[in-house]
Amino acid sequence: MIAVNDSKTKHLFDNRYGTGQSTLDGVIRATNMLIAGSTVVIAGYGWCGRGVAVRAKGLGATVIVTEIDPVKAIEAVMDGFLVMPMAKAAPQGDLFITVTGNLNVIRIEHMRRMKDGAIVCNSGHFNAEIDLPALAKTTSKRRIVRPNVEEFMIGKKRVYVLAEGRLINLSAAEGHPAMVMDMSFANQALAAEYMVKHHRSLKPQVYVVPAKIDAALKLKSMGSSVDKLTPEQKKYLASWEMGT
């Protein structure tokens, strides 16, 4: 078995650049909101969260990141984002995007603290990242205000949930652009080809996509190329004869 999802040209590109662009594409198509000047709260700073955060910042948003991993939280701070718990971010956000892969990341106690008109959506997992059952029990009134936008009344405040909490980039947009998905799909095909050609020498275990087939074709298709090490450089990198 070859774990295509672990290849660098999957999570570094499909997850980061694909999710980053298609998530905001879905939000904008569903709501027509102006990202510039808005406060966008992003739950999770994995590769998907990083991609969404960078794109939101590029569109002029103030970006808040919530995390459970101190290392990723430090990265987010050093990348120029505000980092705080969801309970503290809830009153500040205009748009909330979950990209964690976990459940009930945005809970009813968070939604009670949100400002009137806050928008909530998910781009990381199934429709479990937002506690929709608790929201349905709490709301005094709900209605569809436009395709993929549902309004929930919590007291006198309105909270808008996009695409029933399902993946916003697939529900309200077209998913990742083909120009980034081609790497993920090509890896699947190339990995299958690799197994057919080398199955006699492979052990029954999980492999990563071999480096020699992981990125070279995509780079070539983009009209770019890289340098090659000279024999002298190879010797230097393999030795301990020089250095400080």
N, C-alpha and C positions, 0 to 999 in steps of 0.2 A: 504494500500500500504506500502511496506517495501522498503526503499531507500538503495539498496545494494551498490550503488556507494559511499555512505557515510560511509560504514563500515570500520573499521581500517584495516581489512585484505584485503581490496580492494586498497585504495589509498596509504597505507603505504608499500605495497608489490608489487602488480601488477603494479602500476604506477611508483614506485621508482625502484625496482629491475628489473621488466620486461622491462619497457621502457628503463632503463639505459643500459641493456645488448643488447636488440634487436636493438636499434637504431644504436649503433656502429657496431653491426653485419651487419646491412644493408649497412652502409657506407663502411665498409671494403670489403664486397662482391661486391659492385658496382664499387669501385674505386681501390681497392688493395693499398690504401694509407697507409703510415706508420704514426700511431698516435703519437708515441714517437717523441718528438722534435718539433711537430707541435703546432700551436696556435689554440685552438678550442674556438670559441665564441658561447655561449649558451644563447639564448634569453628566459628568463623566469626561475625563481627559485622556482617553485612549486615542488610538489613531483616528477613529471617527469623530470624537469630540474635538480633537485638535483641528481637523479639517473644517468643521463647522465654525469653530471659534475664529480661525483665521479669515474665513470668508465673511463672517458677520462683522468682524473688525474692519475688513477691507471695504465694506459697504457703509461704514460710518457709525456702527453701533458701539455702545459701551458694553463690554462683555464681562460677565461674571461666570466663574467656573465653580462647580461644586464637585468635591471628590471625597473618597474614603481612603485613598492611598497618599500618604504624606510626600512620597517621592514625586508622584505625578502632580501633586498640588504645588510643590516647589517649582517644577518645570513650568506650570501654568503662570505662576507669579513672575518667573524670570522671562517668560514669553510676553509679559506685559499685561496680563489679565488679573482682575480682582478674583480672589478666592475666599470663599466663606461657606458655612453650612447652608443647606437649603432653607432652613427656618429663618435665617437672617436675610437671605436673598429674596425670599417670597414677596415681601412688601415692595421691593425695588424693581422687579422685573416687569417688562411689557410683554415679552415673549419668552416662553420656557420650552426648551428642547431637551428631551432625555435621549442619551446615547450610551447607556450603561450595560445593557444585557441583563439587568436584574429586574425585580418586580417591586411595585409600590415605592418607586423612587420619589414621586410626587404624591403625597398623601393628603387626606382631607384637611389635616391641620395646617398644611402649607397653603392649600387653596383658600382656606378661610382668611388667611393673612394677605392674600394677593390684592392688588389694587383693582378697582372697578375696570373691567374691560380687558383684563389680562388674557393672553392667548397661550394655550398649552398644547404641545404636540410631542410626538415620539418618533425617533428615527433610528433607534438602536436595537429593537427587539420586537417581541409580540406586543399585543395591546395590553400588557400587564405592567408596564413601567409606570403608568398613571393609575391610581386607585379609582377606577371608574365606578365599580360597584358602590363604594362608599359615597362617591359624588352623587350617584343616582338616588341614594337613600336620603341624602342631605338636602338636595335641591328642592325648592318650592315650586319651580317651574322650569321647563326646558322646551326649547324650540329650535328648529333648523332655520338659520337666518340666510344661508346661501349654501351652495354645494360644498360639502366637506367642512362646514362650520356649524357647530351646535352650541347654542347658548344655554348656560346653566345659571340659575339665580341662587345665590347663597346669601340669604338675608336680603340686603338691598344692593348687593354687588353682583356684577355679571362676570362669569368666567367662560371663555370660549375654548372648546375642545375641537381640535382639527382631526378629521378623518377617523372618528371613533377611536382615537388613540392608536390606530395602526400606523405602519410605516408611512410617514408623510411624503417621502420622496417617491414612493410607489403608488400611493393612493391618490395623490393630488398632482403628481408630475409624471415623468417618464422614466424614473430611475436614473442610474448612472449613465453618463454619455458613453457611447460605443467606443470612443477614443481612449477610455481608461479600462472599460470592461474587457477590451480585446486582450489585455495582458492576462487577466484571470482565466478567460476561456482558452487562450492559447496555451497557458500552463497546463490546463487539464488535458488538452490534446497532446501536447509534447510529453507530458508525464506518461500518458497511456502508450505513446509510441516508444518511449524509453523502456517501459516495462516489457513490451513485446520484444524489443531487441535484446534486452539484457536479463530476461526472466530466469535463465538457467544459472546465472551467477548471483542472483539476488537471494538473500535470506528472507524467511517469513517474518518481517518486521516492518515498522513504519519508517519511511525515508522522507527526507526533504527533497524538494525539487533540485536536481543537480545544478550547480552554479553555472555551468557552461550553457545551459538552455534556458536560464532564468530571465535574462535581460537583454542579451545581445541582439535578438531579432527586433525587439521594440525600438531600441536605440537606433538601429540601422534604418528602420521605417521612418524615423523622425529626422533623418538626414544628418545624424550626428555620429561621432565616433570618439574613441578614447585612445590615450597613449598606451604604449607597451613598455614594460620594464626592459632595460638593457641588461645584458649578462652581468655587468658590474653592479647594477642596482639589485638584482636578484641575490647576488652573493652577499652584498651588504646587509640586506634585510634578513638573510638567513644566518648571519654570523653575529658574534659578540665582540669582535675585534676592535670596533670603534664605538665611540659614545662618550658621554660626559661622566 
